[in-house]
Amino acid sequence: MELPSPLRLAVDAALEGSALADLKRAADLLSRRYRAETRDGALHLSSDLAARAYLATRLPATYAAVRASMESTAELTPDFAPKSLLDVGAGPGTALWAASDCWPSLETAVLLEASPSIRALGEELSRHSRLDRIEWRSANVTRSVAETGQFDLVTLAYVLDELSPEEGLALTNTLWQAAKGMLVVVEPGTPAGWRRMMAVRKLLLEKGAHLAAPCVHAATCPLMAPDRVPDWCHFSRRVARSRLHRLAKGGEVPWEDEKYIYLAATRFPAVAAGARVLAPPRASSGKVELKLCRADGTVEERVVTKRDGEAYRKARRLDWGDAV
């Protein structure tokens, strides 16, 4: 997956003249803070250089994860046509670009972001968006969200890992109240990210939400069963790297794989899926091995062979994260 062309060109313009050595140092510091899930009271994107390093090295991957999450959700909510968006912890406007690409119906957006540095870059980038009515607000996500009103679509992407568990659940509850139609939460696809998402899932079910994606049931997640080998639900999206992206991260290949976990909660029932593919299908001579989360609340390791005819042909086309 690549950034939309208007966004890619705007990012290139924003990074023009940035010293590679400075970007590499800032990108390395960002990476260490994100991996350690550092919560020291300081903003990760506390400077202009850190914000530019984020554009160079993290924006493509976070965009891919958010856009893929929305795409999977839209497949099961074909009648959902949001006109208004609230994005909390907006960064450079990642969810704005993903949502406007996924849902052509989108007309207006309010974006909340605490960091002045990344907010300034996001405002500049959003001038190239197809939306004319975009409002950026300076806001601390743990204290300044309740007064925002209601929106068709509310998004919270790569934010919970910067909050305490209590703050994260309180924010989730506030955002669910603000969501007239759908709340989409995206987190890194790590065991810690999955555990945070399980807490969010439990809260939203208690509030009466429908789970549109990726869950195909509202039962306890079967991967949490004590008798299972340690596992966690997550997905992956391959991201194209620009030359500057590769240089800033010290990468050699022209792509990277972003692991992520997401949850889309709605105030209306979604199309029912029979199962979700939980891991990359393993195809070999005459068979496909699938790991599926099923609508009955169980996990199944299914083997589909050529003798299964059409089922085999469909299985060969399945990818990690697909609804079945």
C-alpha positions in Angstrom: 0.0 0.0 0.0 1.1 3.5 -0.8 0.1 7.0 0.4 -2.5 8.7 -1.8 -0.8 10.8 -4.4 -1.8 14.2 -3.0 -0.6 13.2 0.4 2.7 11.8 -0.8 3.5 14.9 -2.8 2.6 17.1 0.2 4.8 15.0 2.5 7.7 15.3 0.0 7.3 19.0 0.0 7.2 19.2 3.8 10.4 17.2 4.0 12.3 19.0 1.4 15.6 20.4 2.7 15.6 18.2 5.8 19.0 16.9 6.7 19.1 13.1 6.5 21.4 12.7 9.4 19.1 14.7 11.6 16.0 12.7 10.4 17.8 9.4 11.2 18.7 10.4 14.7 15.1 11.6 15.4 13.6 8.5 13.8 15.8 6.3 15.9 14.7 8.1 19.1 11.0 7.9 18.0 11.3 4.2 17.3 12.8 3.5 20.8 10.1 5.5 22.5 7.3 3.7 20.6 8.8 0.3 21.1 9.3 0.9 24.9 5.8 2.5 25.1 7.5 5.3 27.0 5.1 7.3 29.2 7.3 10.0 30.8 4.9 12.9 30.5 6.6 14.2 27.3 5.0 14.1 23.9 6.7 11.7 21.4 6.4 14.4 18.7 7.7 17.3 20.9 9.7 19.1 18.2 9.6 20.0 14.6 12.4 17.5 13.8 10.6 14.7 15.5 7.4 15.5 13.6 9.3 15.5 10.3 10.9 12.2 11.2 7.5 10.8 11.8 6.3 11.9 8.4 9.4 10.2 6.8 9.3 6.9 8.7 5.9 6.3 10.4 3.2 8.0 8.5 3.2 5.4 5.6 2.8 2.5 7.9 0.2 4.0 10.2 -1.8 5.1 7.1 -1.7 1.6 5.7 -2.9 0.1 9.0 -5.8 2.6 9.4 -6.8 2.4 5.8 -6.8 -1.4 5.8 -8.9 -1.4 9.1 -11.4 0.9 7.5 -11.5 -1.1 4.3 -12.2 -4.4 6.2 -14.9 -2.7 8.1 -16.6 -1.0 5.1 -17.0 -4.4 3.5 -19.3 -5.5 6.3 -21.1 -2.1 6.6 -22.0 -1.3 3.0 -24.8 1.2 4.0 -22.6 3.3 6.3 -21.9 6.6 4.6 -20.4 9.0 7.2 -20.5 12.7 6.6 -18.6 13.8 9.7 -15.4 12.6 11.3 -13.8 13.1 14.8 -10.2 12.0 15.0 -8.5 12.0 18.4 -4.8 12.1 18.7 -4.7 13.0 15.0 -1.0 13.3 14.5 -0.5 14.6 10.9 -4.1 13.7 9.9 -3.6 10.0 9.1 -7.2 8.9 9.8 -8.5 11.9 7.9 -6.8 10.8 4.7 -7.7 7.2 5.2 -11.4 7.9 6.0 -11.8 10.4 3.1 -10.3 7.7 0.8 -12.5 4.9 2.1 -15.8 6.8 2.4 -16.5 9.3 -0.4 -19.5 10.6 1.6 -17.2 12.3 4.1 -17.7 16.1 4.2 -16.3 17.5 7.5 -13.7 16.6 10.0 -12.6 17.7 13.5 -9.0 16.7 14.4 -7.7 16.9 18.0 -3.9 16.9 18.5 -1.8 18.0 21.5 1.6 18.4 19.8 2.0 21.8 18.1 4.7 20.5 15.8 2.8 17.6 14.3 -0.4 19.6 14.3 1.2 22.4 12.2 2.4 19.8 9.7 -0.9 18.1 9.7 -2.7 21.3 8.9 -0.4 22.0 6.0 -0.9 18.5 4.6 -4.7 18.6 5.0 -4.9 21.6 2.7 -4.3 19.1 -0.1 -7.2 16.9 1.0 -10.4 16.8 -1.0 -12.3 18.0 2.1 -12.9 21.8 2.5 -14.3 21.8 6.0 -11.5 20.6 8.3 -11.0 22.0 11.8 -7.8 21.3 13.8 -7.9 21.8 17.6 -5.2 21.7 20.2 -6.4 19.2 22.8 -5.1 16.9 25.5 -7.0 13.7 24.7 -7.5 12.7 28.4 -9.1 16.1 29.3 -10.5 17.9 26.3 -12.7 15.5 24.3 -16.1 15.6 26.1 -17.2 18.9 24.6 -16.6 18.0 20.9 -20.2 16.9 20.1 -21.3 13.9 18.1 -20.0 12.6 14.8 -20.9 9.8 12.3 -17.4 8.4 12.5 -14.9 8.6 15.4 -11.3 7.3 15.2 -8.6 6.7 17.7 -5.4 5.4 16.1 -2.1 4.6 17.8 -3.0 6.5 20.9 -3.9 4.0 23.6 -0.2 2.9 23.9 0.6 6.4 25.2 -2.0 6.3 27.9 -2.5 4.4 31.2 -5.1 1.6 31.0 -7.5 3.7 33.1 -7.1 6.7 30.9 -7.5 4.6 27.7 -10.8 3.1 28.8 -12.1 6.4 30.0 -11.3 8.0 26.6 -12.8 5.0 24.8 -16.0 5.5 26.8 -16.1 9.2 25.9 -15.5 8.5 22.2 -18.2 5.9 22.1 -20.7 8.5 23.4 -19.5 10.9 20.6 -19.9 8.2 17.9 -23.3 8.4 16.2 -22.5 5.6 13.8 -19.0 4.0 14.3 -15.9 4.0 16.4 -12.7 2.7 14.9 -9.7 2.0 17.2 -6.3 1.0 15.8 -3.3 -0.1 17.8 0.2 -1.7 17.1 -0.1 -5.4 16.5 1.8 -6.4 19.5 0.7 -8.6 22.5 0.4 -5.4 24.5 -1.7 -3.8 21.8 -3.9 -6.8 21.6 -4.4 -6.8 25.4 -5.4 -3.1 25.3 -7.8 -3.9 22.5 -9.4 -6.8 24.5 -10.1 -4.3 27.3 -11.6 -1.9 24.8 -13.7 -4.7 23.3 -15.1 -5.7 26.7 -16.0 -2.1 27.5 -17.8 -1.5 24.2 -19.8 -4.7 24.5 -20.9 -3.7 27.9 -22.1 -0.4 26.4 -24.2 -2.3 23.9 -22.0 -1.8 20.8 -22.1 -4.1 17.8 -18.7 -5.4 16.7 -18.4 -4.9 13.0 -14.8 -6.0 12.5 -12.6 -7.8 12.8 -14.5 -9.9 15.4 -17.1 -12.2 13.9 -18.8 -12.8 17.3 -19.3 -11.1 20.7 -18.2 -14.0 22.8 -15.0 -14.0 24.8 -12.0 -14.0 22.5 -11.0 -17.6 22.0 -7.3 -16.7 21.9 -7.6 -15.8 25.6 -8.5 -19.3 26.6 -6.0 -20.5 29.3 -5.4 -23.9 27.6 -4.2 -22.3 24.3 -0.6 -21.7 23.3 0.1 -18.0 23.9 -1.2 -16.2 20.8 -2.8 -12.8 20.0 -5.0 -11.5 17.2 -3.3 -9.1 14.8 -3.0 -8.4 11.1 -0.3 -7.1 8.7 -0.1 -4.8 5.7 2.8 -4.4 3.4 3.9 -0.7 3.0 5.9 0.7 0.1 9.0 2.7 1.2 10.2 5.8 -0.5 14.0 6.4 -0.9 14.0 8.8 2.0 12.0 6.4 4.1 14.6 3.7 3.5 17.5 6.0 4.2 16.0 7.4 7.4 15.3 4.0 8.8 18.5 2.4 7.5 16.4 -0.2 5.5 17.5 -2.0 2.4 14.3 -3.5 1.0 11.7 -1.2 -0.7 8.9 -2.3 1.7 8.1 -3.0 5.3 5.3 -5.0 7.0 3.2 -3.1 9.5 1.6 -5.3 12.2 -1.6 -3.8 13.7 -4.8 -4.7 15.6 -8.1 -2.8 15.2 -11.7 -2.8 16.4 -14.7 -1.2 14.7 -17.8 -0.8 16.9 -21.1 0.3 15.5 -24.6 1.4 16.7 -26.1 -0.9 14.0 -25.6 -4.5 13.1 -23.0 -5.2 10.4 -23.2 -7.9 7.8 -22.5 -11.2 9.5 -19.3 -12.9 8.5 -18.8 -16.6 9.1 -15.1 -16.4 10.0 -12.0 -14.2 9.9 -8.6 -15.4 8.7 -6.3 -15.0 11.7 -2.9 -15.8 10.1 -1.3 -16.0 6.6 -2.8 -18.9 4.8 -0.3 -21.7 4.2 -0.6 -23.0 0.6 1.2 -26.1 -0.6 0.7 -28.7 -3.3 -3.0 -29.4 -3.4 -4.0 -27.9 -0.1 -4.5 -24.6 1.9 -4.2 -24.5 5.7 -6.3 -21.8 7.3 -6.5 -20.4 10.9 -10.0 -19.1 11.4 -11.9 -17.2 14.1 -15.4 -18.6 13.7 -18.8 -17.0 14.3 -19.5 -19.6 17.1 -16.6 -18.1 19.1 -14.0 -20.8 18.4 -10.7 -20.9 16.6 -10.4 -23.6 13.9 -7.3 -24.9 12.0 -8.9 -25.9 8.7 -7.3 -27.7 5.8 -8.9 -27.3 2.4 -7.8 -29.6 -0.4 -8.3 -29.9 -4.2 -11.0 -32.5 -3.5 -13.1 -29.6 -1.9 -13.5 -28.1 -5.3 -14.9 -24.5 -5.2 -14.0 -24.2 -1.5 -10.4 -24.9 -2.4 -10.4 -22.3 -5.2 -11.8 -19.7 -2.8 -9.3 -20.7 -0.1 -6.4 -20.0 -2.5 -7.6 -16.5 -2.9 -7.9 -15.7 0.8 -5.4 -13.4 2.6 -4.6 -12.7 6.3 -7.4 -10.7 7.8 -10.1 -11.5 5.2 -13.7 -12.2 6.2 -15.0 -15.6 5.0 
